[in-house]
Amino acid sequence: YIEEAYVNVTENYVELHNTDTSMVVHFRMRLKPDLFNASGIETGAENTGFGVNIPELKSAVSTANKSDRLAFEIVRDESGKHSIRVLIDDVEEEVLDSVPTSEPDAPRQQLDFDHTVCVDRSSLVSATNLFDKSFEIAGGSDKLSLSGDGVAVEFDFEDSGAELIEDSGINHSSLFKTEYFEPLSKLRHTVDSVSVSFATDYPCIVEAGYSGVEASVLVAPRIEEG
């Protein structure tokens, strides 16, 4: 549901982020230098921003993953337009032209969550898959629960391994559409746990980090009509 991303390139990271057209989901992925060094990806130090087509980038990376050495070279022509040269084993295989898009807001910096819980990633994915259209996330000082469609899943902080990171002292709950949590299932299986932050009738953000990568999905709550 998000076809394009805005790319920022700095000395410290390469960041891709955008919000879907319905303004419900904002995703962000930040790639750190140690990831580049480990996989042979090289990036310049120039701080720049441009849009990229995600399916095209995914296709290029999928092809390049079969090689021993992969490099992305960001080029800006005289008119200021950017493109990404994809080099496989030092041979140019593909050039991805930038797409016109403006940098979206960074909503994570503007939000103040009341409740943050660290939970097992695979267990959370399995729980969200139980709900057809929507589910409620609720939590207090003792557990996190997901419920809907007559089904309830609880993560008890003492028994399930879930950990309470931040608590305002009162119970919180919000309703969300199931489909917007599908990106969780695409996180690498090396991600053991994720943090879930939310409040009452408030957005929810799921954040994870692994091997030089930071990723997050911010979802707006579903408001019931009537």
Disulfide bonds with the S-S distance in Angstrom:
none
